[in-house]
Amino acid sequence: MIRRPFFGCGKPKLDYAGIDGLDQVDIKDIPVSERVVLFVEAPPSAISDVSFQVGDKIKTGQNLRVSPFSKATFTSTVTGVISNVAKKKGYLGKPLLSVSIDVSEADEVDEDFARAVQAAEPEETGRYLSELPGGANLNALIHPRTPLKTIVVNGMDKDLLVTTQQMVVKSKADDLKDGIEYLKKITGNPKVVLVVPPYLGTEASKSGADVRTITPSYPNSLPEMIMKDMLEQVVPAGMDSMSLGVGFISAEGVASLKSAVIEGKPPVTKMLTVIGKDEKTQVVRVRVGTPIHSVLSALQIPMEQGDRLVIGGPMTGRSIYTEETPILQDTDAIMVQGRDQILLNGNDPCINCGECVRACPVRIPVNMLVRLLENSQYENAASEYDLLSCIECGLCSYVCEAKIPVFHYIMLGKYELSLMRRAEESANG
């Protein structure tokens, strides 16, 4: 078939939530809970041979290696005592290590943290700041596969109703400036571009970066769209921007570098947008690892039988089954839907209306793609119908007349295909 890797013009008009006209920043601080839970990504072999155990004392900012035989580490966000260590499966079956910590009253910062980070030595910095608030992977920028020419600091939020990154730009312009200077220092001084909506241009200009404004229309804030619209480069199917020498990091991740580098304080808090049943939003600041029920309780948002709890926004968020799920470094939003607001998926087959194809910004033949994914034909979906060109915006599910969970099929298809290819690589040595 003739491939059309990018870009159509039939997507529906959906505008991001904005904070233009907001004179006063209102961010509510959520108290630290008695227990926090940290999820650590690590290979199954490392999880089976953990270096620490229940009863070990741990300080805020202390970095622990998961296993003597793995490079995987994590940095504690609290001071306390490890109370539970367990294997867990995350989204799409990803192997995780769950570490529960009973929090002490006194917050004691590990003395090695400031020394390691302020020395600006890439290996140590990458170990202690391997994952920053906003889900920023600093290690990938320090050790890129291709030398970085540009780093894009994204001051836009990736989903509808979410204003987390915009609030960071609005309230932490000075922190962004200091963070960008440090980021350039440890990544070889690439060009830094700060992307914001037009109404945040004044605050963004204080950062010292090359400020670019984009129309706040969904899905313009996704990396592939920024690459095309701002940098005039198209990311090849199945690859990411790093292959073109462009790295992405959230505004929150960059701003958090100031407290780490200048003040020697670990970036242990996460800013996030809480979307209530009435779709009203509140931006809060919470310690990473805090259970979601503590956030909802502090905001007096009740959960009732049949309600849905979502990590993320309405387009790309994923449902979770328990309020015990912790706030993680990449939790930009949590959303509560009342049972009367939930639209159930349909059981009918595709009616070939073509709305998904018209809405897709990449012009994937989604109506054909989903047929293969429903029948587990993942390799054919990639080779024949451009599965790996998908930029994961969720517009296909949004417009689907038959209410097919197309986005979820695509995410599952990508995951299963990655497992298949990894197995092939292992078999070939």
C-alpha positions, -999 to +999 in steps of 0.1 A: +000+000+000+010+036-004+022+049+030+010+083+043+033+086+073+022+122+082-002+144+085-039+150+078-062+179+084-094+163+095-090+161+132-118+176+154-113+210+170-104+204+206-087+231+226-064+225+256-074+239+290-057+273+295-046+295+323-046+327+304-061+355+324-051+338+357-034+365+378-029+345+409-014+310+410-035+288+433-017+255+441-028+234+471-002+215+491-013+180+501+002+168+534+027+139+533+009+106+541+020+082+568+032+057+541+044+062+506+049+037+478+075+039+451+074+019+419+108+011+404+112-002+368+137-030+367+142-063+347+127-094+363+161-108+371+169-077+393+136-078+410+143-114+421+175-104+439+169-072+457+197-054+476+176-040+504+150-054+528+121-046+552+134-027+582+161-008+564+162+029+572+163+053+543+168+091+539+152+116+515+173+117+484+191+085+491+198+064+460+195+026+462+206+001+437+178-025+431+202-054+427+239-060+428+236-074+392+216-045+377+222-008+370+186+000+380+184+024+409+158+046+426+160+077+448+138+079+479+113+108+482+109+105+520+128+096+552+116+065+569+117+027+572+111+003+544+080-017+554+073-038+523+090-049+491+070-067+465+070-076+428+042-059+408+030-057+373+024-023+359+006-010+328+006-036+301+023-061+324+055-041+329+076-056+357+079-033+387+093-034+422+069-018+448+087-003+478+066+009+507+081+033+532+067+043+566+074+080+568+093+095+597+083+129+612+117+144+605+127+148+569+165+141+567+182+147+533+210+122+524+243+141+524+255+123+492+227+138+472+239+174+471+275+163+465+267+141+436+243+165+418+263+197+424+294+182+410+276+180+376+293+147+368+270+130+342+271+095+357+263+105+392+238+131+382+220+106+360+219+081+388+204+104+414+181+122+390+172+093+368+136+103+368+125+139+375+089+152+382+070+153+350+083+119+339+115+135+326+142+110+318+174+129+324+196+099+317+184+097+282+195+133+276+228+128+293+236+096+273+217+100+240+219+074+213+226+103+188+244+135+199+218+160+208+215+192+187+183+205+204+165+199+237+128+209+237+114+219+271+076+213+268+056+239+287+024+225+272+002+197+287-003+166+267-040+160+274-072+180+277-083+196+310-047+194+323-028+225+332+002+211+352+030+221+329+015+255+322+013+262+359+050+254+362+059+279+335+036+305+352+048+300+387+085+289+383+100+311+355+131+317+376+135+280+384+132+273+347+161+296+339+184+280+364+174+245+354+180+252+317+215+265+325+224+233+343+207+211+317+229+226+290+260+221+311+255+184+316+243+176+280+270+193+260+253+227+255+227+220+228+202+245+217+172+247+241+137+255+228+109+262+253+074+255+238+044+273+254+010+286+245+009+322+233-004+336+266+027+323+285+052+340+262+061+367+287+068+343+316+087+319+292+110+347+279+125+349+314+140+314+309+167+325+285+156+297+261+145+301+225+107+305+231+083+291+206+045+294+209+020+269+195-017+270+190-033+253+220-053+229+199-051+192+206-028+173+199-003+200+190+017+195+223+027+159+215+064+155+206+058+143+171+036+173+164+061+197+178+088+181+157+068+187+126+053+221+134+081+238+152+113+220+140+101+210+106+112+174+110+092+142+107+099+114+131+102+081+112+077+053+120+088+032+149+115+057+160+115+087+183+129+123+182+162+112+198+171+095+165+171+129+149+192+145+177+162+161+195+155+154+231+123+163+250+118+171+287+089+186+306+090+221+320+085+206+355+115+184+351+137+213+342+123+236+370+130+208+395+167+209+387+171+243+405+163+229+440+186+199+433+216+218+420+215+251+438+198+242+471+209+206+473+173+195+479+160+164+461+130+171+438+105+150+457+072+168+451+050+165+420+026+191+407-006+176+392-041+186+380-070+169+398-101+167+376-133+162+396-166+147+386-179+182+375-148+186+354-136+214+376-098+213+381-074+220+409-036+220+407-020+205+438+015+198+450+021+163+465+050+142+477+059+115+451+046+081+464+015+095+482-015+073+476-042+088+454-068+084+482-049+110+503-051+135+475-089+129+470-095+131+508-076+164+511-098+178+483-130+163+496-137+143+464-156+112+473-153+079+454-186+059+451-195+025+438-193+025+400-171+056+397-140+055+375-105+067+386-082+077+357-045+085+357-041+112+331-066+132+311-097+122+291-079+114+258-050+093+268-055+085+305-058+050+318-082+036+343-069+021+376-087-001+400-075+012+434-071+045+452-040+030+468-021+036+436+007+061+443+014+094+427+044+088+404+069+111+388+050+111+356+015+116+371+005+149+356-032+144+363-058+123+380-094+123+370-126+111+387-156+102+366-190+096+381-207+064+371-234+084+352-206+101+331-189+069+319-194+060+282-191+022+279-172+006+250-194-010+223-195-046+212-203-039+176-178-043+148-163-014+128-190+002+106-164+016+082-176+052+086-141+066+082-143+091+111-111+077+127-091+081+094-103+117+090-095+125+126-060+108+127-033+135+124-010+108+109-036+096+083-032+060+094-060+037+079-073+031+114-104+013+102-082-014+087-056-013+114-080-021+142-093-052+124-058-067+125-052-057+161-085-073+172-072-105+157-037-102+172-021-097+138+005-073+152+033-078+127+009-073+098-005-043+115+029-027+116+040-037+081+008-031+062-012-005+082+014+017+099+009+007+135+042+023+145+034+056+129+007+062+156+015+092+179-009+080+206-033+110+207-065+089+212-085+108+186-095+076+169-114+064+200-128+098+206-146+099+172-154+062+169-192+058+161-191+021+172-174+030+205-145+006+198-116+011+222-092+017+193-066+035+213-063+006+237-060-019+209-031+002+194-013+005+227-016-033+233-005-039+197+027-018+201+035-035+234+029-071+221+050-063+190+079-050+212+078-083+232+079-103+200+108-084+186+127-086+219+122-124+219+135-126+184+166-106+193+173-129+223+169-160+202+193-146+176+219-140+204 
